[in-house]
Amino acid sequence: MKVKRLIVLNLLVFSVGMMLSVMIIHNKNSSEVDLVAMNELVKTIEKNWGKEESFNKLDFKQSFSVVDPSGKLVYQTSGSHYINLYESIKHRETIIDIWQNNEMVGKLIIPNKDHEILQQIKKELIIAISLIFSFLMVTSIIYIVYIDRTLLKPFQHLKDFAANVARGNLDIPLNMTQNNYFGAFTESFDLMREELSLARQREYESNRSKKELVATLSHDIKTPIASIKAVSELLLIQAKDEKVTKQVNTIYSKAEQIDLLVTDMFHATLEELQQLKLTVTEESSEILIDMIENVNYDQQIIHDPIPECMILMDPVRMQQVIDNIISNSYKYAGTRITVHSQINQGYLELHILDFGPGISAEELPLLFNKYYRGKNVKGENGSGLGLFISKYFMENMKGEISCSNRNDGFTVVLKIKLA
């Protein structure tokens, strides 16, 4: 509706401008000389020739000049700008000979004002056209800004949202202003994000239950195996027959083999993160700017220029680390985020600061433990693996990660090894 009004307004202004231009041209008539008054003027000048002071009393509405036959100025009114006969002829001014006693004694020159009228028309048309185009330009700028806010920016939000979903970052909602063209899509996409987040949470809980079951059974199986090994050792001490000793040794070795297999299964269940492979390469620090911007939701992140240097990292895993930290800040702090960087003792340090309530001092040492979630979760979905995984990645990239409280918020420091 607003676009239609803007188009109608532009057409209306353009039409008014055209009508105004036509009126300006139509109302400017060419200069016309009153022939009767001009003849009276000529007769009066001929009658009073030689008495130039009497010309001041002549009643003629237009300006005029009187010159002698050689072109020398004899008299002119205030509105006349006589230069010479050549210029008068050039500008198509009215030139009438003045006779006395059958002898030409001078010339009457009446200026042609068509040139002045034309200049005035040009000036008024320039003003009118300038005003029209200025208005059209202003309305066009308003229209462009409107299109940018209602179409381009919401589309960019959708694009960023899709990128976050593709990376598995489902904690960032898709917020849109009212009356945008993507309203229905926005609601559908955000519902999809919530359903994906719930499905991932259910999948995680299911997998975790299975792993806990395997870990529990593995631990429980080790108890009877330990008993079998203990009885076998006792039988080996008491056995006298060589055949019996061999059979008991077989029982003991098989029990030991089962014990090792169960132990491996137990550790594999708890240390499944060892399957996350890293490929550490030398990268330019400029890549970190793109990683930060990839999670710069709604322009809430402010970062200083990052020093140019070469660093050791796996770009995919480093993006996951930054995603985890920023996601936690969005989820638990809900404030703007500031990123400072510096080179210090062989590391490029990223200081990621939010301005939330932080956490209690006794919880700080526990943040990087597997499955640990702080007291400030407030019903938020999570697995307690984000910082644990981040620490695993940073250490395997020869870096470090740490966190601390401030008076006005919480800080996470990433130390990335220089190449």
Secondary structure as GFF3:
##gff-version 3
##sequence-region A 1 419
A	DSSP	alpha_helix	2	27	.	.	.	ID=ss1
A	DSSP	alpha_helix	35	47	.	.	.	ID=ss2
A	DSSP	three_ten_helix	52	57	.	.	.	ID=ss3
A	DSSP	beta_strand	65	67	.	.	.	ID=ss4
A	DSSP	beta_strand	73	76	.	.	.	ID=ss5
A	DSSP	alpha_helix	85	90	.	.	.	ID=ss6
A	DSSP	beta_strand	94	100	.	.	.	ID=ss7
A	DSSP	beta_strand	103	110	.	.	.	ID=ss8
A	DSSP	alpha_helix	114	147	.	.	.	ID=ss9
A	DSSP	pi_helix	148	152	.	.	.	ID=ss10
A	DSSP	alpha_helix	153	166	.	.	.	ID=ss11
A	DSSP	alpha_helix	183	238	.	.	.	ID=ss12
A	DSSP	alpha_helix	242	270	.	.	.	ID=ss13
A	DSSP	three_ten_helix	272	275	.	.	.	ID=ss14
A	DSSP	beta_strand	281	284	.	.	.	ID=ss15
A	DSSP	alpha_helix	287	294	.	.	.	ID=ss16
A	DSSP	three_ten_helix	297	299	.	.	.	ID=ss17
A	DSSP	beta_strand	301	303	.	.	.	ID=ss18
A	DSSP	beta_strand	310	313	.	.	.	ID=ss19
A	DSSP	alpha_helix	315	328	.	.	.	ID=ss20
A	DSSP	pi_helix	329	333	.	.	.	ID=ss21
A	DSSP	beta_strand	337	344	.	.	.	ID=ss22
A	DSSP	beta_strand	347	354	.	.	.	ID=ss23
A	DSSP	three_ten_helix	361	366	.	.	.	ID=ss24
A	DSSP	alpha_helix	386	396	.	.	.	ID=ss25
A	DSSP	beta_strand	400	406	.	.	.	ID=ss26
A	DSSP	beta_strand	409	417	.	.	.	ID=ss27
###
